[in-house]
Amino acid sequence: MIKKELKELIFKDKTYIGLLAIQDDHVVGRVLYTYDDSKHKKSKVCYFSMFEAIDDINVTKQLFNAIYQDMKKHHITYLEGSFTPYDPDTRRGILIKGFDEDPALFTSYNPPYYQKHFESLGFYKAFDTLLLDGGNIDEKNFKLLKRLYDFTVKGQKIRIDYIDIKKIDQEINDIVQIMSQSETEVIYQDSPTKDMIYDAFHQMKSFINPKFITIAREVDTNRPIGFAFVLPDYNQIIKKTKGHVLLFPFINKKKINKAIGKLQYVIPEYQKKGIMAAMYFKVIDQLFKQNIKSIDMGTMMEDNYQAFHHFKRFGGHIKKVFRIYGKDITS
């Protein structure tokens, strides 16, 4: 979240309220929160985001006590988070498992003590999202995935296209349509707008390989029904450059041997029909040609049992767990 967007959220749009905890003239904690309708609760609730605090339970307690008091003024009785404005799909939840793994781009990261803080304050698990290690891409797994791909595209009468940069406006329109139709009752935010997707595309343009982004469409109608977005594991470069992004052009990207799935969406009527695996096959086909032999998947809801089943067949396992915490507030 950049300063410009924070200023818009808090001072211009005034859709979020920001709190700072100050101790001895130093900032020791922060949190944002907002009120919005919950598709799951069928009522207005409070959502918090961008929480950070030192390892002092009193700091965390005071920040959330301030939120509780404001919630009572608005007659709101349920609090949930953490989510990130403009990025509801990837940067969500408090990391509770996977601290031995390197942080990944576009995912949450926090110290291990956050879990203890939240649970000692009476927060409970609302749901978990999971980051999957998709396993190794060897000849056996590639052939197995190819059979699944052939079965899916023929049986569902769909095709999988790589994104066409020359038609980026139309491609973004299709992506926005897919994301808006894929909203669930669990995630409260509305899907990103076309302008938000367009801005994100241009900000990340130098990192994007069009062959690593796929869109699934119906053969007969050309209707977009799903999309997947994969990036090379630039963490490998970040570690070599010690975080200096300007040094990226001088690092041999061909030495990257891993990819990370960042986003995957399928509209409801096509979910649990193998579409996601088919989209990933088209990407993995390109990864295989570039000697990238392993992939981590983007974060998925814990009840996405079919996806877990597919990835376990390829040697995949749960790598990180991000928890969305909830708490009921008495009036």
Stockholm file with secondary structure:
# STOCKHOLM 1.0

chainA/1-331         MIKKELKELIFKDKTYIGLLAIQDDHVVGRVLYTYDDSKHKKSKVCYFSMFEAIDDINVTKQLFNAIYQDMKKHHITYLEGSFTPYDPDTRRGILIKGFDEDPALFTSYNPPYYQKHFESLGFYKAFDTLLLDGGNIDEKNFKLLKRLYDFTVKGQKIRIDYIDIKKIDQEINDIVQIMSQSETEVIYQDSPTKDMIYDAFHQMKSFINPKFITIAREVDTNRPIGFAFVLPDYNQIIKKTKGHVLLFPFINKKKINKAIGKLQYVIPEYQKKGIMAAMYFKVIDQLFKQNIKSIDMGTMMEDNYQAFHHFKRFGGHIKKVFRIYGKDITS
#=GR chainA/1-331 SS CCHHHHHIIIIISCCSEEEEEEETTEEEEEEEEEEEEETTTTEEEEEEEEEEECSCHHHHHHHHHHHHHHHHHTTCCEEEEEECTTCTTTSCSEEEECTTSCCCTTSCCCCTHHHHHHHHTTCEEEEEEEEEEEEECCHHHHHHHHHHHHHHHHHHTEEEEECCGGGHHHHHHHHHHHHHHTCCSSCCSCCCCHHHHHHHHHHSGGGCCGGGEEEEEETTTCCEEEEEEEEECTHHHHHHHTTCGGGGGGSCGGGCCEEEEEEEEECGGGTTTTHHHHHHHHHHHHHHHTTCCEEEEEEEETTCHHHHHHHHHTTCEEEEEEEEEEEECCC
#=GC SS_cons         CCHHHHHIIIIISCCSEEEEEEETTEEEEEEEEEEEEETTTTEEEEEEEEEEECSCHHHHHHHHHHHHHHHHHTTCCEEEEEECTTCTTTSCSEEEECTTSCCCTTSCCCCTHHHHHHHHTTCEEEEEEEEEEEEECCHHHHHHHHHHHHHHHHHHTEEEEECCGGGHHHHHHHHHHHHHHTCCSSCCSCCCCHHHHHHHHHHSGGGCCGGGEEEEEETTTCCEEEEEEEEECTHHHHHHHTTCGGGGGGSCGGGCCEEEEEEEEECGGGTTTTHHHHHHHHHHHHHHHTTCCEEEEEEEETTCHHHHHHHHHTTCEEEEEEEEEEEECCC
//
